[in-house]
Amino acid sequence: MTWLTSLPAAVLVISGLVLALLVVVGARLAVRALVPAAERDAAYTIAAPLMPALGALFALFMGLTLASEAGLLASAQGIVGNEAADASRLAWAATSPGVASAPIQSSLLGYLRATRAYEWHGNSAAEGDDPATAHAIASLEIAVRAQAARPALGTPASTELLASLDALTNDRRARLAAASHQLPVLYVAVLLLTGAALIVNATTLTLRTGWRSAVLIGGLAAVIGLSLALLFALGTPWRGPITVSGQPIDAVVRDLNIGYFHPVPRPGRLTGQTAPAARHGQWRQPGHQTTGLIGSRVGSAAVESPSGRGRTPRKRVKAQVFRGFKSHLHRH
């Protein structure tokens, strides 16, 4: 079924409509030729009760199948998102102190480019045997494990590197497994037969009318044909007309190209000019007065000058403590 689900969307839609209309015309001609005119009323009596049952059966089969395929497409998109997130995690892990980030990020960039170029469409997306991609992921493994095995590197940093690499390779395996999904041949055959039986049964109900009334069956046939075309388009997320988006991985590639993943300077190091209050370990708020010991100066907030041109600081005076003060009534 891969050759069928790999067709362009326009080809699937046109083929589905043409095939459904051909079934309508062929069913009408076949029923007129096989059912005598004297027995057409009996055929109408038999076909009428079967119409709801066949319609419900086809709707149930098609609804469940389309819901399942749409869920698989959403799951495949989630796998791609996880792979991009783990690639970003590995790029950040390479910026840890003591890690040479250049070899790891260069190998990671080569792997992501090879994935998008050689392992995203066709049979390579499901088989995973592309030589260029295999070489790129081998280079990434060697670069990461060489940095993680350095004796000078701490255990947390090496663990983060290896965990990010393992998560990235697991996501690749999950993506390959999702890309190998195909529609079961027997299931598709049952859907086709159910749709054809529904069209034939509806055509039987128009035996007693002319061709103009039979045109109404064309709407039902068009719905069946479009439903089958949509099913085939969703069948293979990496090989069909409706595929998963590679935008999450492209975003990581863009960030690696512009140097987004780089070591962050340690906080707490003040560069340039340092505020006087910061150098002394405290901050003074405007208007706050501090009173010292004997002989210390009394600070005060600045006040507006009468001219309004600026702030004029108040006069600072020395505060003296009165010692041994006695009233004149107690003097001898």
Secondary structure, DSSP 8 states (H G I E B T S, - for coil): -HHHHTS-HHHHHHHHHHHHHHHHHHHHHHHHHHS-GGGHHHHHHHHHHHHHHHHHHHHHHHHHHHHHHHHHHHHHHHHHHHHHHHHHHHHHHTTSTT--HHHHHHHHHHHHHHHHHHSSSTTHHHH---HHHHHHHHHHHHHHHHHHT-TTS-HHHHHHHHHHHHHHHHHHHHHHHHHT----HHHHHHHHHHHHHHHHHHHHTTTTS-HHHHTTHHHHHHHHHHHHHHHHHHS-TTTSSS----HHHHHHHHHHHTT-S-----TT---S---HHHHTT----TT-----STT-B-----EE-TTSSSEE-----B-----S---GGG--
